[in-house]
Amino acid sequence: MNELKKFCIIGFFVTTVLGILSHFVYDWTGGGFLIGLFFPVNESTWEHMKLLFFPMFLYALVAGKRMEQQYPCIYNAMFTGILAGLLMIPTLFYTYTGILGFNVAWANIAVYVISVLVAYLVVYRSAMTCRNKDTRVLRILMYVLVVLFMVFTVYPPEIGLFQVPPPEGMR
């Protein structure tokens, strides 16, 4: 198995496990302000996007360093993968809840896992094709997303993405 494939498989498991654990950190810690900036504070789709973003971004920054020699586009690939995963979460969630008319816990978990999987498939494919080594635009976008996650946690816009959906099985 090549290094990139191992990197992506490990990243998938690291991101999935850290994301699942992250779901509970805000409650486990008593709901502190600073914790809420990095971990979901409610059940909105936006807050659940943190489950993918922060673990995968951390993995990119830490583990990506050892891959950049062999795969010079690894950071662009990771950042592109993060964006793909983030887009998958609301797309899958609103598609399945739109069809069913309600949400269910196991499907929400499946949405998360599928989104992480898609993210790492994009990472693998992007790193293998390596079209753009300049990370400035995507790096800036990642930091903008960090800021947006923090700002919209404190001041969520009044649109569906930031609203808590009805409880499981409710319309």
C-alpha positions, -999 to +999 in steps of 0.1 A: +000+000+000+014+034-009+021+061+016-007+083+004-033+056+006-022+049+042-022+086+050-058+088+038-070+056+055-055+068+088-069+102+083-104+088+077-103+069+110-087+098+129-112+123+116-142+100+121-133+091+156-123+126+167-155+140+150-177+115+168-160+123+202-162+160+194-200+157+193-200+153+230-172+176+242-193+207+247-217+189+271-189+169+288-170+202+296-201+220+309-205+242+278-177+268+281-175+296+256-141+287+242-150+251+238-181+261+219-160+278+193-144+245+182-170+219+191-208+218+183-230+237+207-263+225+193-277+201+168-278+224+138-263+213+105-237+241+107-225+231+141-223+195+129-200+206+101-174+213+128-172+175+134-155+172+101-138+205+098-117+208+129-104+171+131-096+170+094-079+205+095-059+194+125-049+162+107-039+182+076-017+206+096+000+179+117+002+148+095+004+167+062+039+179+070+054+145+066+037+139+033+046+172+015+080+161+003+065+131-016+032+147-024+038+185-029+000+191-033-010+174-001-022+206+016-043+217-014-056+181-015-065+182+022-081+216+020-101+206-011-111+174+007-123+194+037-144+216+014-159+185-003-167+169+030-183+201+043-205+204+012-216+167+016-229+171+051-258+196+043-263+181+009-269+145+022-287+157+054-312+179+036-317+154+008-326+125+030-346+146+055-364+162+026-374+128+012-384+113+046-397+145+062-378+138+094-343+129+106-330+097+123-298+093+144-284+064+124-288+083+091-272+114+106-242+093+116-241+077+081-242+112+066-211+122+087-192+090+079-200+092+041-189+129+041-156+120+058-151+092+033-158+115+003-134+140+018-106+116+019-113+102-016-110+137-028-077+141-009-063+110-025-074+119-060-062+155-057-028+146-042-023+120-070-031+145-098-012+174-082-023+203-105-016+233-082+011+235-055+002+270-045-017+268-012-023+305-006-060+307-017-071+274-001-051+281+031-067+316+034-101+299+028-094+274+056-086+302+081-117+321+069-138+290+077-122+288+112-133+324+118-168+318+103-173+287+125-165+309+156-185+339+145-216+319+134-215+299+167-219+331+186-241+350+160-259+323+139-278+337+109-315+330+109-315+305+081-321+268+080-285+257+081-281+273+115-314+262+130-318+231+152-339+205+133-369+190+150-362+160+172-356+126+156-387+112+139-406+146+142-418+166+113 
